[in-house]
Amino acid sequence: MASPRHRSSEKSLTFKININRIHHQSNNCNNWIKKDFENICTELGECPLCASIHSFSFKRLEYVWKWDVSIPQQWQYGDWESIKLFPVHVPLPIVRCEACGKYFRVEPEFLIKGTILTVPALVFVVFTYP
C-alpha cells in the first residue's frame, strides 16, 4: 500500500492548470490550420486580465480533435453523398502575457465549448435535421 505522501505526489502529476481563453476571429478551420502561429501575438490586442496592449508571447501549440464538414461549392440540396464529415486536429496556440504573467489558450471562433463539432458542421447538422 502506498504511503499518503506517495499518493499526494501522484495527484500532483495529474493536476491540470486552468488556463484562460482568448477568442480569435477565424473564418473556418482550413484558414486557421494554415496560420503562422508563432506570429499570432501580433494579431492579439489587449490582455483581458491586465489590459496591457500587445504584451503576448507565443509559448507552444496544443491540439484538440473536432469534427468539420466539407460541402462542395456546387452542392445542391439532396446530394448527401458529396458531403464529408471528417475529424480535424485543430491547433490551439498557448500565449503568455509578459505584463501579468498569465497564460492563455487562443481559440478560434469556429469552435464551440461543449461540442465536438465546428460551427460549420453544427450548422449543417441543424440544417439537415428534419
C-alpha positions in Angstrom: 0.0 0.0 0.0 1.3 3.4 -0.9 2.0 6.0 1.7 -0.1 9.2 1.9 3.0 11.1 0.8 3.3 9.0 -2.3 -0.4 9.4 -3.2 -0.2 13.2 -2.9 2.7 13.2 -5.4 0.7 11.1 -7.8 -2.2 13.6 -7.6 0.1 16.5 -8.4 1.2 14.7 -11.6 -2.4 14.6 -12.8 -3.3 18.1 -11.8 -4.3 20.3 -14.8 -3.7 24.0 -14.8 -6.9 26.0 -15.5 -5.9 28.3 -18.4 -7.7 31.4 -19.6 -9.0 31.7 -23.1 -8.8 34.4 -25.8 -11.2 34.0 -28.7 -9.7 34.8 -32.1 -11.6 35.7 -35.3 -11.2 33.0 -37.9 -13.4 32.2 -40.9 -13.0 28.5 -41.0 -10.9 25.5 -39.9 -8.8 25.5 -43.2 -7.7 29.1 -42.8 -6.9 28.5 -39.1 -4.7 25.4 -39.7 -2.6 27.3 -42.3 -1.9 30.2 -39.9 1.6 31.1 -38.8 1.0 30.6 -35.0 4.4 31.8 -33.9 3.4 35.2 -35.1 -0.2 35.1 -33.8 0.7 37.5 -30.9 0.8 40.4 -33.4 -2.9 39.8 -34.0 -3.8 39.8 -30.3 -4.6 43.1 -28.8 -5.3 43.8 -25.1 -4.8 41.3 -22.3 -8.2 40.6 -20.8 -6.8 40.4 -17.3 -4.4 43.3 -17.0 -5.4 45.4 -20.1 -1.7 45.5 -21.3 -1.6 46.1 -25.1 0.5 43.8 -27.4 2.2 42.1 -24.5 1.8 38.5 -25.6 4.5 36.0 -26.4 4.0 32.7 -28.2 4.8 29.6 -26.0 3.6 26.4 -27.7 0.8 24.7 -29.5 -1.8 22.3 -28.1 -4.2 20.3 -30.2 -7.9 19.2 -30.0 -9.8 16.9 -32.2 -13.0 18.3 -33.7 -15.4 17.3 -36.5 -15.6 19.5 -39.5 -17.7 19.4 -42.7 -16.7 19.7 -46.4 -19.5 20.8 -48.7 -18.7 21.2 -52.4 -19.3 24.7 -53.8 -21.8 23.4 -56.4 -23.7 21.4 -53.8 -27.5 21.1 -54.3 -29.9 20.0 -51.6 -30.3 16.3 -51.6 -26.8 15.5 -52.8 -25.9 14.0 -49.4 -23.1 11.7 -50.7 -20.9 14.6 -51.8 -20.8 16.0 -48.2 -17.9 14.8 -46.0 -17.8 14.9 -42.2 -14.3 14.4 -41.0 -12.1 14.7 -37.9 -9.6 17.5 -37.8 -6.7 18.2 -35.5 -7.1 21.8 -34.5 -4.1 23.7 -33.2 -4.6 26.0 -30.2 -1.7 28.4 -29.5 -0.7 29.0 -25.9 0.5 32.5 -25.3 1.7 34.4 -22.2 1.1 38.0 -21.3 4.5 39.3 -20.3 3.0 42.1 -18.2 0.9 40.0 -15.8 2.5 36.6 -16.4 -0.8 34.8 -17.1 -1.2 32.1 -19.8 -3.9 32.0 -22.4 -5.2 29.4 -24.9 -6.1 31.2 -28.2 -9.3 29.5 -29.5 -10.7 30.2 -33.0 -14.4 31.3 -33.1 -15.4 28.3 -35.2 -15.0 26.1 -32.0 -17.9 26.0 -29.6 -17.4 24.9 -26.0 -19.4 21.8 -25.2 -19.5 20.2 -28.6 -17.0 18.3 -30.8 -18.4 19.9 -33.9 -17.1 23.0 -35.6 -19.6 25.8 -36.2 -19.9 24.9 -40.0 -20.5 21.2 -39.1 -23.1 22.2 -36.4 -24.9 24.5 -38.8 -25.0 21.7 -41.4 -26.4 19.2 -38.9 -29.1 21.7 -37.8 -29.9 22.5 -41.4 -30.4 18.8 -42.4 -32.1 17.6 -39.3 -35.9 17.3 -40.0 
